[in-house]
Amino acid sequence: MAADFYTILTNAGINYEVAAKAAGTPIKLAKMSVGDGGGSVYNPDATATALRREVWRGEINALIQDKSNPNWLVAELVIPDSVGGWSVREAGIWTDTGVLYAIVKYPESFKPVLASGAAKEFYVRSIFQTSNAPNVTLVVDESIVKATRAWVVDYVQAELAKLDWKKSVRAVATSQVALTGAQTVDGVALVTGDRVLVTAQASARENGLYVVANDAWLRADDANLNIEVTANLFVLVEEGSQFGDSAWQLVTNSPIVLGTTSLSFEMAFGRTGIAAGSYKQVAVDKYGRVTAGFNPSTLSGYGIQDAFTKTETAKAVSDAVAALVASSPAALDTLNELAAAIGGDANFAATMNTALAQKANSASPLFTGNPRAPTPLAGDNSTSVSTTAFTRLVMALFGLGSDTATAMADANDVPLSGMYRMNTDGANLPMRANSTLLNMRYNNGGALQLVGALDGSGGLARLFWRTQAAGGFTAWREVGGLDSPVFTGSPKAPTVAFNTEDDRLATMAAIGEAKQAYRGVGSGYTASETLGPDAVGRWHRINVPGITITLPPKGSVGVGKTLTFHNSSSGAATIKANGTDVMSLYGSGSGTLQLGASEWIELAFNSDAIYVLKRGKIAETAALDSPAFIGNPTVPTAAVGDNDMSAANTAFVQAAMAFYGVGSPNATLSTDLNNAVAGGFFKTNSDTKNAPWPSNLSVITVPYNSGGCLQVAALLSSGTVGEIAFRTQAGSSWSAWKKLAATDSPSFTGTPTCPSPAAGDDSQQIVNTQFFKSELSRLKTRVRFTANTTWTCPPGITLGWLSGCAGGGGGGGGAGLSSNGSGGGSGGGAGQSVISEPFTLVPGTVYTITIGAGGSGAATAASGVDGRNGTAGGVTRFGSLLALAGGGLGSGGNTSSGAGGYASSAGGGGATDGSDAGAPNAGGDGGSGGGGPYGTAGGGGRAGSGGGASGRPGSGYGTGGGGGGAGYAGNNAIGGAGTAGQPGMLILEF
C-alpha cells in the first residue's frame, strides 16, 4: 500500500549514486529545499528533477545514520525565523553538484514570518534509505549551520559516554552467560532493557556492558565504541544476591579495540554479607574485606595439632588395656577380663563346636536337602555355583528350553552359536519382519545363519540362509517351496498396496509394513487406574503403594497375550480383574491379588481365566553369601524342567540339555509338534500329530517369543534324498507346512507365480501372464486430437484408453485505482483432465471429437472500475463416452471493498484468488491459474503504481490463465488484464 508521507530517491539521484560507486567516490549531500507544491498537496514520484514550486533552500544541518537500520539516513534542516509566509508541502535533498537526490512528501505546515505577528524556527527531518549509507558524506558550511536540539543531545550523550564512570547496571554476570534473551543473573530476573555487566565469557573480548533484549543482546550505548571503553572504566551494580551494591573496574590497559581486545573486570569494593559481630577467626579477600567469620570450640578448629583429642585419648587407653588381655597373670590379673570376654559361658568350647558343626566345609562340601545359592547373571563365566535358574537362563540366552529367544539388533553381530530373535528394525536382515535366527558358528570368522520370518496366520512361511567365511557374509538366499516357490538370483515384484490379500507375490516392503506390531514403551502409575485392551504386551510399573490397577476385560484381549507388572513402591498394591473375570492363582481363582513391594508378576489371558505365568521379587537373599567352593562340591540333582533357585549340578545340566536334544544322540519324542514350541531338537514317529509327514522326522524349533517360533522338519531317508519342510508360528497360530524345493529342475505344484520382468526384457528370466499382457499392450496405436474432428473405430478394436483435458479458464482482471483499495484478479481454473481411462469401443462407429477452447482473459479496467471477468474454458468430448468440464472463469478485483477476485472450482480448479488490497490506496496482486498434467499454469500479475501488470500466460494444454494485478497510486492507474487459458486436447490409444 502507499504511505501518506514518504521520502523516495529520484531517478537522477539513483544515477548519481551508481556513478559515484563506479568511480569509488563518496555521495556528497549539501542542501535541502522546501516548497509549497504549487499550492496543493501532490504525490511526488521518482521522475522529479526539481520541486514543483521551491520557496526556500538552505544548508543541511545534520546527516545521521539511523541506529536501528544502518541503511537509513536522517537528514535535518532548520529554517530560520527570518523567512516564511508560505506552507511547506514538499522538500528536496540536493547533492553538491545540484542533483535532486531525494524528494519528500511533507505534511502540510505553515511557516510564519515575523512580519505576520509570529515567528518560529522550522525544523524539517527526512528519513530515506540508501544501499551504502557509510559512503554518504555531508558538505556543510559550519558558519551558517545551526545545531538542532537533537544534535546537541546526541553530542552531549556521546561526550558523556567517553568518561570512565558509566551509568549503573542492574546486575553483574561472573560466569559465562548466553548473550541472548531474558535470563536470571546473580539471582536477578533480568527483563528487556536492563543493563548488565558481563565479566566471564569464554572469549574475554565479549565482556562488557550490555542491554538485555528478547533476541541478541547489544552493547550499551555508552560502551559500544572504542573511545567509550576506556582503561579504569568504573560501574556500580544495583542488585544481586552476591554482588549487589558493589563496584567494578576495567583493569585492562589501553589501547582497547572493542570486540578484539580481551576485557578483564575486577570488583573494586562491595558488601560480603557477613553479619556484624565478634569473631575469633576471620577470612579476608584480596580487597581487604572480611568474607567469613568463625568461633571455633575445638583444638582442630584452632589448628592445634600437638595435643590428643577426646577420641584419640580414649583409643590410647583402650589399646593399652587390650594389650594386657594376652599377657600372663604375672603381668596383670587379667582373668576377670577373659571371663567377661567369653560372656561367662562355662561351656564356651562346646558352644563353639556346636555352632561350627552347622557350617559346610569349604573343601568338597556335600549338601543335603534343597541347598540354594544366588543365581549369577546369565553372562557369568566364573567359578560361581550354578543354580537351575542360572542353567535355564544360560540355555534361554541361546534359545534352548525357552519360548522367548534373545533379541539381537544386528544379524552381523551374533558372535555365538544359538537360536535368537530379531525385530522388524533389526539390521542386516533379509526382510523387515519379526524373525527367528539360527546361528551355527564354525569359528570366529565362519558361520551358517538361518532366518525364519514369522507368519502364524495360515499363510506361507519364509526362510532365508547365508554363510560367513573369513569374516564376510554372503548375500541372503531365500529357500523356496514346491508350491509358490521363491527363485534364486534377483527376482523383483511390484509392491502391493497395504492390506492386499490375494495370490500376488509379496515384496520385502509389503511384508515389513504388515509386520509392524511393536508394543512400545512401558507405563508408570501413581494412582489407581483401569487399563484398556491396548495395555497388553507392555511393561507396567507401580510407583505408589496402596493403589489398585484394574485389568482390561479378558474378552477384549486376545488369548495368549500377556501383561507384566513390577511394584517399585515401598508397599503392597492391588491387581484386580475386570468385572466377573477371575485370575487363576496356583490352582485357585480370585478377583484380586496383592503385589508386594519389589515384586513382579506376569499374567496371561485365556478364554476361561487370567493365569499367573511368573511371579517373584527383583532381589532375593540367600543363606550363604556368594561362597567360593573348592574341590568337587556336589548337590542333589534337580528334576528336569526345574526352573528355580535350586543349585544345579552337571548331571542336571546334561539332562536338561538332552531333554531338548542338545548334546545327546537321542532327541525327545514329540507326540504333537504344535506343542514343541520351546527351542530345541525333537523327533517324531508315524503317530505324531501336526507333522508334515507321518514318519520318522528330525525337527528343530527356533523360538521367537511366546506364541512365535520357526519349525524345520527333515524326513529321514536311507539311500535317497530326504525332504525338508518348515513352518512358522505367530500369535499362537501356525502357518501351513511348506516344502523346500531344489534349485536344479524343480517340479512345482499348485499355481506358482514369479516377479514380472522389466519391460522389453529378452533374457532367460521366467515370464508370467502379466508380463506377456504388458508386452502386448506396448504395441498400442496412439492418436492425438487438438481440433474438432471425427474418428472411425477400425475393425477388431474393442478397447481404447483416453487421456486429455478440457480448455482452461481465462484469468480475471485487476481493479483500477481506488481510494478504498483495489483487488487483484483471480486466476482461471484448469480444465478437467483424465489419464489412460479405459473405454469399450465398437468397430465401425464414427465418434465425434470436440476440443474445448481456452477461456479469454479479462481486459484492463480503468481507474475506479472493478476488474473484469475472464471466460470459462470449453468442454472436451469424445462422442458420448467422455465429457470433460472446462476450467472456471477468473473473477475481477473489487474497488469498493478492495477484495481480490475469487477463484472458481469448476472443471479441474486449482486457481488461486486475487490478493486483497489490505489498506486504502493500496493494490492486490493477481492470482495464478490452475495447473494440470498437460501444461504449466499462468502466473498472476503484480499490483503496480500507475497501473497493474497483466497476468502471465500458461503453456501446454488445459491450464488456466493468470489474473491481472491491481493499479494503485498516482492520479490514474488501470487494472492489469488477465491472460487466456490454454486449449484442451485428447489422446486415444488402442
Order of alpha helices (4+ residues) and beta strands (2+ residues): beta-alpha-beta-beta-beta-beta-beta-beta-beta-beta-alpha-beta-beta-beta-beta-beta-beta-beta-beta-beta-beta-beta-alpha-alpha-alpha-alpha-alpha-beta-beta-beta-beta-beta-beta-beta-alpha-beta-beta-beta-beta-beta-beta-beta-beta-beta-beta-beta-alpha-beta-beta-beta-beta-beta-beta-beta-alpha-beta-beta-beta-beta-beta-beta-beta-beta-beta-beta-beta-beta
